[in-house]
């Protein structure tokens, strides 16, 4: 076979791999479909937490389009893992073998050209793997485990609904992943699950809605829960590398630490931001937190001092729960 014909063959194969990887991703849809809308940001109202918790049983805002729900439910954890294995083994691995096998009939210069021809599909496939890993982690936390994690964690209080109760169902999901996924992709997809778990925890701590209330005294238990989650993913050295987990946990740890400060300290920190507003302010003060994060923590404080400050400074409405 002539060199020009081989190049045309490899370009066709490369294009086919790209089309396949894009097809797999297109079927997934958006991960935003998995995440419930954030609650409206409100300030504390006496007994709001109790009323909101009771009201939720009467009206569940999680009810989404039934057709879309059925489409999402098709993508079980094993199904997503099989898709990942296919992309990794059938395409990434077999492409290299194909280049080696067919390329023997041409000279060294042509071999390099033919191998480079697969760069497009390699990039597309790696991007597809990243996307599926992210989708899988998000689906497990925000869809499959939405009720115990996103909806019920720390309701009606931290002490009565600890994160430890989520570890068993989370472990079952992790075992499903590891039973199916190829070894080469294990850390990649487990890291995505860790990231989604931390996203879920931050959602609860910063956007938990009026039915979640946190006190400075809760910080110790929140820190303990974060350690439980961290050690779960390290798994005594059998899981992710400790350094990787520590880096991922850092942001959540800083938020947990902020929950331990007294309301007055948080208000002073907000004021030190020189009039920074609520919309994405990156101003940081002595506590190392941006204004937006501080405001969200104050919205979950059950005291009139925080409520009055949020009303006067940021015009945040009182909860109507």
N, C-alpha and C positions, 0 to 999 in steps of 0.2 A: 504494500500500500504506500502510495506516495505521501510525502510530508504534508502537502497541501490538503489532501483528502483526510489525513489523520486530524489535522487542525480543525477542519470543518466538523468532523465527527465529535471531537472533544467539545467544541463550542455548542453543538446541539445537545450533548449530554449535560453540559454545564447549565444551559438554559432550562432543560427539563427539571434538573434539581432545584433551580430557583423557583420555577413555577410550582413545583410540589410543596416546597417550604412555605411559599406565600399562600397556597391553598389551605394548608393546615392552620395557619394563623388567621386567615379570613373567617374560618369556621368558628374560631374561638369567640370572636366579638371583643368587646371592651371589658377590661377588668372593672371599670366604673359601674357596670351593670350589677356587680357583685356587692358593692359597698352601699349601704343605706345612706340616705341624705343626712347631713349633719343637723342636729337639733338647732333651733334658733337660739342664739346666745342671749341669755337673760340673767338678771341678778336675783339674788336670794329673796324668797318670800316665805314667811313663816309657815311651816307645815307643807310647803310646796312639794318636798320630796315624798312625803307620805301620799298626798293626793295624786301626784303624777304616777306613782307606782301602782296605785289602785286603778287609776284611769286607763293605764296601758292594757289592762286585761279586758276592758270594754271596747277599746279601739286600738287596733294594731296597725301602725303606719307602715309596717314592713310588707304588707300585701302588695305584690307587684303583678305585672301582666302575666297571666297564667301561661301564655304561649312562650314568653321569654323564660319563665321559670323552668318549663319543661325542657327547653333547649339547653339551659345551663346544667340541669340535672343529668343530662346525657353524658356530660364530661365528668365521669367519676375519676377518683384518684388513680386507679389502675389504668383506665383508658388514657389519661394524660401521660402517665409514665410510659405506656407502650408507644405513644407518639414520640416522646423524647428518645426512647431507645431506638426507634426506627430512624430518626434523623441522625443520631450519633453512629449507630452501627451500619445500617444499610447504606447510608449516603456518605458520611465522612470517611468511614473505614473502607467501603467498597470503591470509592472514587480513587483512593490511593492505589489500591490493588489494580484497578482498571488502567491507570496511567502506567504502572509498572509493567503490566502484561502486554499491552498493545505497543507501548513505547519501545519495546525491545527491537522492533523492526525498523527503527529510524536512528539517526545519529544522535550524539550527545546534545548538540545545539538544538535540535528539534524537540528533544525530550524536555528541556527546560521550558521551551515555548508552550508545549502541550500541558505541562504541569501548572504553569501560571494561568492557563485558560480556566482552571477551576477556582480561581480566586473569588470570582463573583458569587458562586454557589456556596463557597465556604463562609463568606461573610453573611450571606442570607440565612444559611443554616444556623450559624452561631447566634444571629439575631433572633431567629425563630426559637431556638432553645432557651434563650434568655426570656423571651416573651412567655413561653409556656411555663417555665419555672415560676415566673412572677405571677402568672394567672393561677397556677396551682396553689401556691402559698396563700394568695388572696382568697381563693375560693374556699380553702379549708377553714380559714379563720373567720372570714366575713360572711360565708354562706353556710357551710356545713356545721360550723360551731358557733353560728351567730347567736343562738339563744343563750347558751351558757356563758359565752365570752362577751360579746358586744352588748347584748340586751340585759344580762343579769349580774355580771361581775360587779362587786361592790355595791349592790343594792340589797337591802335599803341602807347598809353601812359596810365599811371595810371589814370590821370584825365579824360580821354575820355572813359574808360571802367572799371568802378568800380565793386567791388564784389557784391554790393547791387542788381545789375541786375540779379544775379544768385539765390538770395534768394527765389524768387517766384517759379521757377521750382524745387529748392531743397525742398521747403516746400511741393510741390505736391508729390514728391517722399517720403518724410517723412510721409505724411498722408496715402499714400498707405501702408507703412510699419505698421503703428500703427492701421490701420483699420483691418488688417488681423492677425498680430502676437499676440500670447497669452501674457497676462500681465506679466507672469513670465520671458519672454524672451525679453520684450520691451527694457529695458535699455541695455541689452547685444547687441542687433542688432543696436540700435541707437548709442551706443558707437563706433561700427565698422564703421558706417556712418560718425561719427565725425572724426575718425582716417583717413578714406579715404579722407575726405574733406581737412584735414590738409596736407596729403600726396600730394594731388593735388595742394594745394597752394604752398607748398615747391617746387614742380616740376616747377611751373610757376616762382617762385622767383629765383631758383638756376639753373634750366635747361630749361629756357624758349626759348633758341635758339636765333639766331641773330636778329630776328624781335622784341625782347623785350629789351627795354632800360630803366634803372632806374637811377634816380638822387637822391642825398641826400635829396633834398626837397620833394621827394615822400614819405619819411618815415612817415610823419604825416598822410597822407591819407591811407597808408598801415596799420598803427596802428589802424586807425578808422575802416577799413574793417575787421581787425582781431577781433575787439570788436563786430562788427555786427555779425560775424560768431559765436563768443563765446556766445553772448546773444541769438542768434537764438536757439542754442542747450540747453541753460538753460531755455528758454521760460518762464521767470517770475516765476520760481519755479515749473512749471509743467513738465519740461523736465528733463535732467540729473542733478545730484547734482552739484552745483557750483564748489566744490572742485575737482571733477572728470574732469570737463571741463577745469578748470584752469591748472591742471597737464598736460593734453593733449596738451593744447595750448602753453605751456612754450617754446618748441623748436622753433615753428614758430615765437613766439614773439622775441626770441633772434636773429633770422635771420632778421626780420623786423628792429630791432634796429641797426644791422650792416649796413643795407642799408642807415641809416642816417649819417654814418660817411663819412668824406671827403676822396677822393681817396688817398691823401698822408698818412692819418692815417692808411688806410687799407694796403697800401704798406709797411709802417713801421712795421706793425704787422706781415706781411708775412716775412719780413726780420728778425724779432726777433725769427722766428722759426728755426734759425740756419741751413738754407739750406734744410729745409724739402721739400720733393717732393710732387707731385700732387696725388700720388696713396695712398689714404686712410690715410694720416698723421693725427695723433691724437695730435700733438703738439698744445698747447694752450698758448696764451700770455696774454697781459694786457686786451684785449677785450673779453677774454674767448671763442674765436672761434678757430676751427681747421683750418689748412692751406687750406685744400680742399674747405671748405666753403668760405673762404676769396677770393680764386682764382675765384670761380664761380661768386661771387658778382662783382669782378673786370671785369670779362668777359662781364658783362652786363652794364658796365660804358661807356658812350659815350664821352670819352676824350682821347687824345693822350698820356697822362701821364700813364694811366692804360694800354693802348695798348702797349706802348714801354716797360714797366716793364714786362708784360706777355711774350712778344717776347724774351726779353733778358734773363729773369730768368727761364722761363718754356717752351720756344720754342713753344708756342701755336700759331697756324696759324691764319692769318687774315681771317675774314669772306669773302666768295666768293659769297655771296648773291647778 
